[in-house]
Amino acid sequence: MQNGRTVKKSDAGAMQNPVWTLSQVLLATGGRFLSGRTEAGFRRVCTDSRVIEPGDLFVALRGENFDGHAYLAQAVQKGAAGLVVDAVPEKMPPVPVVLVTDTLRALGDLAAYRRSLMPDLQVVAITGSCGKTTVKEMIAAIISREYSVLKTQGNFNNLIGLPLSLLPVEFHHDFAVMEMGMNQPGEIARLTEIADPDIACITNVQDAHLAGLSDISGVARAKGELFNGIKAWGKLVVNIDDKRVRGIARRCSQKKITFGRNPKAEVRGLRLRSLGERGMAFTLQIGANEARVKIRGLGAHNVQNGLAAAAMAHAAGVKFPDIVAGLESFAPFEKRLQVQKLIGGIRLVNDAYNANPSSMLAALETLHQMDRTHKKVAVLGDMLELGTQSIAAHQDIGRAVARLGFDGLLAVGEFAETLVGAAWKAGMSKKKAMFFSTKEQIGDWLRESIGAGLLRQGDWVLVKGSRGMRMETITHDLLEKQG
């Protein structure tokens, strides 16, 4: 949508790689040309010397554990046609070299310049404490029914990932669906500056990334950078059920589209019903339009994700039948409440992608509500980046596992003993709640329990933890040996 006008899919232009001239790179980055052929052109922008292809422009990023400047010669050897650096190389390479102040900022500037060349492109941006990637996949499934869509791949949502996701945009794309993540103040503001979104959604504000943001008010301020940075004629998609999101939106003058289960929401979800492992059913209302929708996502929180996606699609001018069909075509993203079967009909719920207190509780409650007749075992890893709230947050989850009547709790990580101790104090027996030193020990325990018949057909095993815990190693082990 451009100034209120819905942009239809264009027939012009076959798929082709973006082409950069040296002058465009200098204009975008404000860099200084050091050496090389001034008439050079570049096929694409790349930051990983291992995957350089002939004709690429290599941007030498710096990180805690790497420095791209150490691989300039390797990049040129593999075919890099140009280099962007923030330090003059000791030995000048035989390709154009552009010197900038900060290569990370230059990467974002290149993406912002590329986006500026697409005046008819409609950018949809999503941030929030929980559900960002799921909502991104849902909105892409809806819009792609009629339009050409570029979307964030995986969770490439930070100051490196978002530019790399946006840089391949071409003139045939009608929409770019961009996910935005952060763990420090100012990151969302910079991502918003790069992507220049037309439609923006904050899914929710929860207690995540507290280590870098102090408290939930800090989270709200950081997420609010998206709404605060969007253009005056942009549209804000507002979770009316989240008081902090409402508070952020209240201070903004842009047009607002609300979603939620609140009767006042413009995009509403009513009469939710669990379909067990097949997902959820609910009634979607947008104005006078109403339809019963089935989504392949477990739990009420995935209905909320669906409403966010529907509201963004509605803001983009997508027709109601396409919104319904798109939601029903959505397939759950890997490692997000993904149900997989083990030998003997035991159901493994792989939710190992990431975790914070809100998403952990949502997963536990979802499993509790889905099936109250079969056994349920929670295999939980640490929730990271919670700072001073870490102990209290893990204690809360331990108490929740006991309160919800889980038949087993297996924990691993620095806070495993804290989590299990809280479950013991809440009444869970030491035979049911245990902490382990390694994930391999948990895998052994589960396999022995399955072999001994302690876990049987219809029983559930939930695996969840923060990304840094790599809890998927447990699911992979079970699937390889019991799947």
C-alpha positions as CSV (number, residue, x, y, z in Angstrom):
1,M,0.0,0.0,0.0
2,Q,1.4,3.4,-0.9
3,N,-0.3,6.4,0.6
4,G,-3.5,4.4,1.1
5,R,-3.4,2.7,-2.3
6,T,-3.3,-1.1,-2.5
7,V,-0.5,-2.2,-4.9
8,K,-1.5,-5.2,-7.1
9,K,1.0,-7.9,-8.1
10,S,3.0,-6.7,-10.9
11,D,3.6,-8.7,-14.1
12,A,6.7,-6.7,-14.8
13,G,10.2,-8.1,-14.4
14,A,11.4,-11.6,-14.2
15,M,13.3,-12.8,-11.1
16,Q,16.8,-11.4,-11.2
17,N,19.5,-10.7,-8.7
18,P,19.9,-7.1,-7.4
19,V,22.7,-5.2,-9.1
20,W,24.7,-2.6,-7.3
21,T,27.0,0.0,-8.8
22,L,30.0,1.3,-6.9
23,S,28.4,4.8,-6.9
24,Q,25.3,3.3,-5.3
25,V,27.3,1.7,-2.6
26,L,29.1,5.0,-1.9
27,L,25.9,6.9,-1.9
28,A,24.1,4.4,0.5
29,T,27.0,4.1,3.0
30,G,28.6,7.5,2.8
31,G,31.8,5.6,2.5
32,R,35.2,6.6,1.0
33,F,36.5,4.9,-2.1
34,L,40.1,3.6,-1.5
35,S,41.1,1.7,-4.6
36,G,40.0,-0.5,-7.5
37,R,37.9,0.0,-10.7
38,T,35.4,2.8,-10.4
39,E,33.1,1.2,-13.0
40,A,32.7,-2.0,-10.8
41,G,29.3,-3.6,-10.2
42,F,28.1,-6.1,-7.6
43,R,25.7,-9.0,-7.8
44,R,24.6,-9.1,-4.2
45,V,25.7,-8.1,-0.6
46,C,27.3,-10.9,1.5
47,T,28.7,-10.9,5.1
48,D,29.9,-14.5,5.3
49,S,33.2,-15.2,3.5
50,R,32.4,-18.9,3.4
51,V,29.4,-18.5,1.0
52,I,30.9,-15.8,-1.2
53,E,30.0,-16.2,-4.9
54,P,31.6,-14.4,-7.9
55,G,30.4,-10.8,-8.2
56,D,29.4,-10.4,-4.5
57,L,30.1,-7.3,-2.4
58,F,31.6,-8.5,0.9
59,V,30.8,-6.4,4.0
60,A,33.4,-7.2,6.7
61,L,31.5,-7.2,10.0
62,R,33.0,-7.4,13.5
63,G,31.5,-9.4,16.4
64,E,32.5,-10.7,19.8
65,N,34.0,-13.9,18.3
66,F,34.8,-12.9,14.7
67,D,36.2,-10.2,12.5
68,G,35.4,-10.2,8.8
69,H,38.5,-8.2,8.1
70,A,40.5,-11.3,8.8
71,Y,38.9,-12.9,5.7
72,L,39.3,-10.2,3.1
73,A,41.8,-12.2,1.1
74,Q,39.6,-15.3,1.3
75,A,36.6,-13.4,0.1
76,V,38.5,-12.0,-2.9
77,Q,39.9,-15.5,-3.7
78,K,36.3,-16.8,-3.8
79,G,35.2,-14.1,-6.2
80,A,34.2,-11.1,-4.2
81,A,34.0,-8.1,-6.6
82,G,34.3,-5.5,-3.8
83,L,34.9,-5.0,-0.1
84,V,33.3,-2.7,2.5
85,V,35.6,-2.2,5.5
86,D,36.0,0.0,8.5
87,A,39.8,-0.2,8.6
88,V,42.3,0.3,5.8
89,P,43.6,-3.1,4.8
90,E,47.4,-3.7,5.3
91,K,47.6,-5.1,1.8
92,M,45.2,-3.4,-0.7
93,P,43.2,-6.1,-2.5
94,P,42.8,-6.0,-6.3
95,V,39.1,-5.1,-6.1
96,P,37.2,-1.9,-5.2
97,V,37.4,-1.1,-1.5
98,V,35.0,1.2,0.3
99,L,36.0,2.5,3.8
100,V,33.2,3.3,6.2
101,T,33.0,4.2,9.9
102,D,31.1,1.1,11.0
103,T,30.4,-1.9,8.7
104,L,27.4,-3.0,10.7
105,R,25.8,0.4,10.2
106,A,26.8,0.3,6.5
107,L,25.0,-3.0,6.1
108,G,21.8,-1.5,7.4
109,D,22.3,1.6,5.2
110,L,22.7,-0.6,2.1
111,A,19.4,-2.3,3.0
112,A,17.7,1.0,3.6
113,Y,18.9,2.3,0.3
114,R,17.6,-0.8,-1.5
115,R,14.2,-0.4,0.2
116,S,14.1,3.3,-0.9
117,L,14.3,2.2,-4.6
118,M,11.0,0.4,-4.2
119,P,8.4,3.2,-3.8
120,D,5.5,0.8,-4.4
121,L,6.7,-1.8,-1.9
122,Q,4.6,-2.3,1.2
123,V,6.7,-3.2,4.2
124,V,5.0,-5.0,7.1
125,A,6.9,-5.1,10.4
126,I,6.3,-7.3,13.4
127,T,7.9,-7.2,16.9
128,G,6.8,-8.4,20.3
129,S,8.0,-10.6,23.2
130,C,6.2,-13.7,22.0
131,G,4.9,-15.0,18.7
132,K,6.9,-12.8,16.2
133,T,8.0,-15.6,13.9
134,T,4.7,-17.4,14.0
135,V,2.8,-14.2,13.1
136,K,5.4,-13.5,10.4
137,E,4.7,-16.9,8.8
138,M,0.9,-16.4,9.2
139,I,0.8,-13.0,7.5
140,A,3.1,-14.2,4.7
141,A,0.8,-17.2,4.1
142,I,-2.2,-14.8,3.8
143,I,-0.6,-12.2,1.6
144,S,1.2,-14.6,-0.7
145,R,-2.1,-15.9,-2.0
146,E,-2.4,-12.9,-4.2
147,Y,0.8,-10.9,-4.0
148,S,4.5,-11.4,-4.4
149,V,6.1,-11.5,-0.9
150,L,9.6,-11.3,0.5
151,K,9.8,-12.4,4.1
152,T,12.4,-12.8,6.9
153,Q,14.0,-16.2,6.6
154,G,13.9,-18.1,9.8
155,N,14.5,-15.6,12.7
156,F,16.9,-13.3,10.9
157,N,15.5,-10.4,12.8
158,N,18.4,-8.4,14.4
159,L,20.8,-5.7,13.1
160,I,22.5,-8.2,10.8
161,G,19.6,-10.5,10.0
162,L,17.0,-7.9,9.0
163,P,19.2,-6.1,6.5
164,L,20.2,-9.5,5.0
165,S,16.5,-10.4,4.7
166,L,15.6,-7.1,3.1
167,L,18.5,-6.7,0.7
168,P,17.2,-9.3,-1.8
169,V,14.0,-7.2,-2.4
170,E,13.3,-6.7,-6.1
171,F,10.9,-4.7,-8.1
172,H,8.4,-7.5,-8.6
173,H,7.8,-7.8,-4.8
174,D,4.6,-6.2,-3.6
175,F,5.2,-6.9,0.1
176,A,8.2,-7.4,2.5
177,V,7.2,-9.0,5.8
178,M,10.0,-8.2,8.3
179,E,10.4,-9.6,11.8
180,M,12.2,-7.4,14.3
181,G,13.9,-8.6,17.5
182,M,16.1,-6.9,20.1
183,N,17.7,-7.3,23.5
184,Q,18.9,-3.7,23.9
185,P,17.3,-0.2,23.7
186,G,17.6,1.4,20.4
187,E,17.7,-1.7,18.2
188,I,14.1,-1.6,17.1
189,A,14.5,2.1,16.3
190,R,17.4,1.3,14.0
191,L,15.5,-1.6,12.4
192,T,12.5,0.6,11.8
193,E,14.8,3.2,10.2
194,I,16.2,0.6,7.9
195,A,12.9,-1.1,6.9
196,D,10.7,2.1,6.8
197,P,7.5,0.0,7.4
198,D,4.0,1.0,6.2
199,I,2.2,-1.4,8.6
200,A,3.6,-2.2,12.1
201,C,2.4,-4.7,14.7
202,I,3.6,-5.2,18.3
203,T,2.2,-8.7,19.2
204,N,2.6,-8.3,23.0
205,V,4.9,-7.0,25.7
206,Q,6.1,-9.7,28.1
207,D,9.0,-10.3,30.5
208,A,11.7,-11.2,28.0
209,H,15.3,-9.9,27.5
210,L,15.1,-8.3,31.0
211,A,18.9,-8.6,31.3
212,G,19.4,-5.8,28.8
213,L,16.2,-3.9,29.5
214,S,15.9,-3.9,33.4
215,D,12.2,-4.5,33.7
216,I,9.0,-4.9,31.7
217,S,8.6,-1.1,31.4
218,G,12.0,-1.2,29.6
219,V,10.7,-3.9,27.3
220,A,7.6,-1.8,26.5
221,R,9.8,1.2,25.7
222,A,12.0,-0.8,23.5
223,K,9.1,-2.5,21.6
224,G,7.4,0.9,21.3
225,E,10.3,2.2,19.1
226,L,8.5,0.5,16.2
227,F,5.3,2.5,16.6
228,N,7.2,5.7,17.4
229,G,9.4,5.3,14.3
230,I,6.8,4.6,11.6
231,K,5.8,7.1,9.0
232,A,2.9,9.5,9.7
233,W,0.6,7.8,7.1
234,G,1.5,4.3,8.3
235,K,-0.9,1.9,10.1
236,L,-0.5,0.5,13.6
237,V,-1.9,-2.9,14.4
238,V,-2.6,-2.9,18.1
239,N,-3.2,-5.9,20.5
240,I,-6.2,-4.5,22.4
241,D,-5.9,-7.3,24.9
242,D,-2.4,-6.1,26.0
243,K,-2.5,-3.0,28.2
244,R,1.1,-2.1,27.5
245,V,0.6,-2.3,23.8
246,R,-2.5,-0.1,24.2
247,G,-0.5,2.4,26.2
248,I,2.2,2.6,23.5
249,A,-0.4,3.1,20.7
250,R,-2.3,5.7,22.7
251,R,0.6,8.1,22.3
252,C,0.7,7.7,18.5
253,S,-1.3,9.6,15.9
254,Q,-1.2,7.0,13.1
255,K,-4.3,5.1,12.0
256,K,-4.9,2.1,14.3
257,I,-6.4,-1.4,13.6
258,T,-7.1,-3.3,16.8
259,F,-7.2,-7.0,17.3
260,G,-8.0,-9.4,20.1
261,R,-10.8,-11.2,22.0
262,N,-12.1,-7.9,23.4
263,P,-15.5,-7.1,21.9
264,K,-14.2,-3.7,21.0
265,A,-11.5,-5.1,18.7
266,E,-11.9,-4.4,15.0
267,V,-10.5,-7.9,14.3
268,R,-12.0,-10.3,16.8
269,G,-11.6,-13.9,17.8
270,L,-14.6,-15.6,19.4
271,R,-15.7,-19.1,20.6
272,L,-12.2,-20.7,20.8
273,R,-12.1,-24.5,20.8
274,S,-9.1,-26.9,21.0
275,L,-8.9,-29.5,18.3
276,G,-6.3,-31.4,20.2
277,E,-3.1,-32.0,18.3
278,R,-4.8,-30.8,15.1
279,G,-4.8,-27.2,16.4
280,M,-7.5,-24.6,17.3
281,A,-10.8,-23.5,15.9
282,F,-12.3,-20.0,16.4
283,T,-14.7,-17.6,14.8
284,L,-13.0,-14.7,13.1
285,Q,-15.0,-11.4,12.8
286,I,-13.8,-8.4,10.8
287,G,-16.6,-5.8,10.6
288,A,-19.6,-7.5,9.1
289,N,-17.6,-10.5,7.9
290,E,-17.5,-13.7,10.0
291,A,-16.1,-17.2,9.4
292,R,-15.2,-20.2,11.4
293,V,-11.4,-20.8,11.1
294,K,-9.2,-23.8,11.8
295,I,-5.5,-23.2,12.3
296,R,-2.7,-25.8,12.8
297,G,-1.3,-24.1,15.9
298,L,-1.8,-25.4,19.4
299,G,-3.2,-23.2,22.2
300,A,-5.2,-20.0,22.6
301,H,-2.0,-17.9,22.2
302,N,-1.8,-19.1,18.6
303,V,-5.3,-17.8,18.0
304,Q,-4.0,-14.5,19.2
305,N,-1.2,-14.8,16.7
306,G,-3.7,-15.5,14.0
307,L,-5.7,-12.4,14.9
308,A,-2.5,-10.3,14.6
309,A,-1.8,-11.7,11.2
310,A,-5.5,-11.2,10.1
311,A,-5.4,-7.6,11.3
312,M,-2.2,-6.8,9.4
313,A,-3.7,-8.4,6.3
314,H,-6.9,-6.3,6.8
315,A,-4.8,-3.2,7.1
316,A,-3.1,-4.1,3.8
317,G,-6.4,-4.4,2.0
318,V,-6.5,-8.2,1.7
319,K,-10.0,-9.6,1.1
320,F,-11.7,-11.5,4.0
321,P,-11.9,-14.8,2.1
322,D,-8.2,-14.7,1.4
323,I,-7.4,-13.9,5.1
324,V,-9.4,-17.0,6.1
325,A,-7.8,-19.3,3.5
326,G,-4.4,-18.0,4.3
327,L,-4.7,-18.7,8.0
328,E,-6.0,-22.2,7.3
329,S,-3.0,-22.9,5.0
330,F,-0.5,-21.9,7.7
331,A,1.9,-24.7,8.8
332,P,3.6,-24.4,12.2
333,F,7.2,-23.4,12.1
334,E,9.8,-26.0,13.2
335,K,10.4,-26.3,16.9
336,R,7.2,-24.3,17.9
337,L,4.7,-26.5,19.6
338,Q,5.3,-29.0,16.8
339,V,3.7,-32.4,17.5
340,Q,5.8,-35.4,16.4
341,K,5.1,-39.1,17.1
342,L,7.4,-41.6,18.8
343,I,7.1,-45.4,18.7
344,G,4.1,-46.6,20.6
345,G,2.0,-43.5,19.9
346,I,3.7,-41.2,22.4
347,R,3.4,-37.5,21.4
348,L,6.5,-35.4,21.4
349,V,5.8,-31.6,21.5
350,N,8.8,-29.9,20.1
351,D,8.7,-26.3,21.4
352,A,12.5,-26.0,21.7
353,Y,13.0,-22.9,19.6
354,N,13.0,-20.3,22.4
355,A,11.5,-19.5,25.8
356,N,10.6,-16.7,28.2
357,P,8.3,-16.9,31.3
358,S,5.2,-16.0,29.3
359,S,5.8,-18.5,26.4
360,M,6.8,-21.2,28.8
361,L,3.6,-20.8,30.8
362,A,1.5,-20.7,27.6
363,A,3.1,-24.0,26.4
364,L,2.4,-25.7,29.8
365,E,-1.2,-24.4,29.9
366,T,-1.8,-25.4,26.3
367,L,-0.8,-29.0,27.0
368,H,-2.8,-29.1,30.2
369,Q,-6.0,-27.9,28.4
370,M,-5.6,-30.2,25.4
371,D,-5.7,-33.5,27.2
372,R,-6.5,-34.2,30.8
373,T,-6.6,-38.0,30.6
374,H,-3.0,-39.0,29.4
375,K,0.3,-38.4,31.2
376,K,2.2,-35.2,30.5
377,V,5.9,-34.8,31.1
378,A,7.6,-31.3,30.9
379,V,11.3,-31.3,29.8
380,L,12.5,-27.8,30.5
381,G,15.7,-25.9,30.0
382,D,16.8,-22.5,31.3
383,M,15.1,-19.3,30.3
384,L,17.9,-17.0,29.5
385,E,18.5,-13.2,29.5
386,L,16.2,-12.6,32.5
387,G,18.8,-10.8,34.7
388,T,17.9,-10.3,38.3
389,Q,14.5,-11.9,37.6
390,S,16.0,-15.3,36.7
391,I,15.5,-17.1,40.0
392,A,11.9,-15.8,40.6
393,A,10.9,-16.6,37.0
394,H,12.1,-20.2,37.2
395,Q,10.4,-20.6,40.6
396,D,7.2,-19.4,39.0
397,I,7.4,-22.0,36.3
398,G,8.2,-24.8,38.8
399,R,5.1,-23.9,40.7
400,A,3.0,-23.8,37.5
401,V,4.1,-27.3,36.5
402,A,2.9,-28.6,39.9
403,R,-0.3,-26.6,39.8
404,L,-1.2,-27.9,36.3
405,G,-0.8,-31.5,37.5
406,F,2.0,-32.6,35.2
407,D,3.1,-36.2,35.8
408,G,6.8,-35.5,35.3
409,L,9.2,-32.6,35.3
410,L,12.8,-33.0,33.9
411,A,14.9,-29.9,34.1
412,V,18.5,-29.1,32.9
413,G,20.6,-25.9,33.1
414,E,21.9,-23.5,35.7
415,F,18.4,-22.9,37.1
416,A,17.2,-26.5,36.9
417,E,17.5,-27.1,40.7
418,T,15.7,-23.8,41.4
419,L,12.8,-24.8,39.1
420,V,12.5,-28.3,40.4
421,G,12.8,-27.1,44.0
422,A,9.8,-24.8,43.5
423,A,7.8,-27.7,42.1
424,W,8.7,-29.8,45.2
425,K,7.5,-27.0,47.5
426,A,4.3,-26.8,45.5
427,G,3.5,-30.4,46.2
428,M,5.2,-32.3,43.3
429,S,7.0,-35.5,44.5
430,K,10.8,-36.0,44.1
431,K,10.0,-39.1,42.0
432,K,8.1,-36.9,39.5
433,A,10.3,-33.7,39.5
434,M,14.0,-34.1,38.8
435,F,16.9,-32.1,37.6
436,F,19.8,-33.4,35.5
437,S,23.4,-32.3,34.7
438,T,23.1,-32.9,31.0
439,K,20.5,-33.2,28.2
440,E,21.9,-36.7,27.4
441,Q,20.9,-37.9,30.8
442,I,17.4,-36.6,30.2
443,G,17.3,-38.5,26.9
444,D,18.4,-41.7,28.6
445,W,15.8,-41.3,31.3
446,L,13.0,-40.8,28.7
447,R,14.1,-43.8,26.6
448,E,14.2,-46.0,29.7
449,S,10.8,-44.8,30.8
450,I,9.3,-45.5,27.3
451,G,11.0,-49.0,27.3
452,A,9.6,-49.8,30.7
453,G,6.1,-48.7,29.8
454,L,6.0,-45.8,32.1
455,L,5.1,-43.6,29.1
456,R,2.5,-45.1,26.8
457,Q,0.3,-44.4,23.8
458,G,-1.3,-41.0,23.9
459,D,1.1,-39.6,26.6
460,W,2.8,-36.3,26.0
461,V,6.4,-35.1,26.3
462,L,6.9,-31.3,26.0
463,V,10.4,-30.0,25.3
464,K,11.1,-26.3,25.8
465,G,13.9,-23.9,26.7
466,S,15.7,-20.8,25.5
467,R,17.6,-20.9,22.2
468,G,20.9,-21.0,23.9
469,M,20.0,-24.2,25.6
470,R,19.6,-26.1,22.3
471,M,16.9,-28.3,23.7
472,E,16.2,-29.7,20.2
473,T,19.1,-32.0,20.8
474,I,16.8,-34.0,23.1
475,T,14.0,-34.1,20.5
476,H,16.5,-35.2,17.8
477,D,17.9,-37.9,20.0
478,L,14.4,-39.2,20.7
479,L,13.2,-39.1,17.1
480,E,16.4,-40.9,15.9
481,K,16.2,-43.7,18.5
482,Q,12.4,-43.8,19.2
483,G,10.8,-42.1,16.2
